[in-house]
Amino acid sequence: MTDHPRLADDSRLTAEPTGRVVGVDGCAGGWFAVWIAGDGLQHGLYKTVRDLFAAHSDADRLLVDIPIGLESTGSRACDRLARQWLGARGSSVFPAPCRAVVEYRQQAGEAASYERANRLQREQLDAGISQQAWNITEKIAAIDRSLRDAPPGADVYESHPELCFARLNRGYPIAHPKSGAIGRAARFGVLGEWSDDWEPIYKDACEEYRFNQVARDDIVDALVLCVAGQQPLASVPAAPPVDDQELPMRIVAPDIDPAWTQYIDLAER
């Protein structure tokens, strides 16, 4: 039987939230967030993780598109399973850097180099680090440091926009990349099925922020994480391991059965 995401044994994860839900995506300007306030959605841009957590310390849950929980000796199961779930879109889930790379980035700061990080990753995981993963390592380090040293009052979960879109789309990943108009339109269609006020937020954010601060993709990703966080959540994997800092290595997504689940047994005959 294929290993599909199932409910984690965590009542706070699987229950519908009772308070504010915040969807967060890292961006060039810092951290872009969308959240429910009253009867509608709001958005904001925060320069640092500390600012983000302080502004939403009374939230119920934050879903963040950033790796949380880092391997020291192998690849993360949550990354492998998420890629499996997404099929042809699995390349949107790139392997997270190992803890040694993240700690190197923290210690070296601006002097850190991709070449040194790549060597560290190969020493630890027998595989190099992608340029995409290296580009967000500073943000991974910031989240990691904040969760270890000054965790917020809210529950913070790692999530992935494409996995959330697939779950909200009855289990079908969106084929077109979100960088193009067709891909964005397809994702707008999914958002429209779950939210009545996503469009004004998207338009307002596009007008308020320069593209070199908050890209269109960042707005779409934060929106879907906010929408997804309003649902009961499933953990990938169902029983996630923790890293050497006791942070869970998991990706969460809406606990919605795909339309094709009923046919899995037939397909495996």
DATA-V616455 format. One record per pair of residues at least 4 apart in sequence whose C-alpha atoms are under 6 Angstrom apart, sorted by the first residue. I is the first residue (numbers start at 0). J is the second residue. Records with the same first field share a line. If there is no record, write none. Layout:
I->J  J
This chain:
4->235  236  237
5->233  237
6->233  237
7->234  237  238
10->14
12->232
13->231  232
14->231
15->230  231
18->59
19->35  58  59
20->34  59  60  61
21->33  34  61  225
22->32  33  61  62  221  224  225
23->31  32  63  221
24->30  31  63  64  217  221
25->30
26->30  213
27->212
28->212
29->45  46
30->44  45
31->43  44
32->42  43  221
33->41  42  221  222
34->40  41
35->39  40
36->40
45->50  51
52->56  151
56->151  152  153
58->153
59->153
60->153  154  155
61->155
62->156  157  158  224
63->157  158
64->157  158  159
67->157
68->242  246  247  248
69->97  98  242
70->97
71->97  98
72->123  124
73->124
77->81  235  236  249  250
82->89  92
85->89  172
100->116
101->140
103->107
104->108  111
107->111
113->117
117->127  128
120->124  127
121->125  126  127
140->144
144->148
145->149  150
146->150
157->250
158->250  251
160->220
163->252
164->168
165->170  171  172
166->170
169->257  258
170->257
175->182
176->182
177->182  183
180->184
190->194
199->203
200->204
204->208
208->213
210->214
223->227
224->228
227->253
230->253
231->253  254
232->252  253  254
233->251  252  253  254
234->250  251
235->249  250
239->248  249
240->247  248
241->245  246  247  248
242->246
